[in-house]
Amino acid sequence: MPKIVDHDQRRLEIGDAVLDLIASDGLERLTVRKIAAVSGWSTGVLAHYARDKDDMITLAVTSMTERFADRLRAVDLADPRTALHAVLRELLPLDTVRRTEAIAWFRLAAYDTDGSGSAAAIRKGHRLLRRLVADLLVEIDDLDSATTAAELIALADGLAIHHLVDPRGMARTKTERVLEARLAQI
C-alpha cells in the first residue's frame, strides 16, 4: 500500500528547517544540502517542494506566517485593546520560537526586495499584519489607524532589534514596558 504523504505538513517542516538555518547561519550560508540535513529529508525530496534557494526561502516565510497566524488565532478578539497588545507582543522575541522568527524575519526583510517569490511573500506578510493592526485600531476608534498601525509595528520591530542586540540593556521586562506605555496612549 502506498504511503500517504501530507504535502502541506511536509512544506511546513521544510520551511521550519529553512527558517532555523536562516536564523542560525544566515542566508548567505543557506544550501540545499544543509536544509536536507536539518530537515531530515533527502535533497531529492526537497526538489519536489522547491526548485531553488528562493523557493526554499518562500517555504520558510510561508511556514513562519502560518505559525504566526496559528498563534494569532488563539488571541481573543472580543476586546480589541487586549487583542492589539497580544498581536504586537507576538512580534517581540520573548521566547525561543519568536527569537528565531525575529532573527530570520529581519534577515529575510533585508535579503531580497526585487519582486522574487520570497520578497513577495515577505511583503504579503507585512501587509496582512498592518491590516490586522489597523482593523483592531479602527475598533478602538483610532482615527488614523493606518498611520498608527505602521507606527506600532515599527515600534515592535525596533524593540525586537534592541532586545536581540542587547538583551541585558533591553531586557524582556523593559521591552514589554515600553510597548505597554505606548499602547496605553491609544
KAMO-V698297 format. One record per helix or strand of 3 or more residues. SS is the DSSP state (helix for helix, strand for strand). FROM is the first residue (numbers start at 1). LEN is the number of residues. If there is no record, write none. Layout:
# KAMO-V698297
SS,FROM,LEN  SS,FROM,LEN
This chain:
# KAMO-V698297
helix,7,19  helix,32,8  helix,43,7  helix,53,21  helix,80,10  helix,96,16  helix,117,23  helix,145,21  helix,172,13
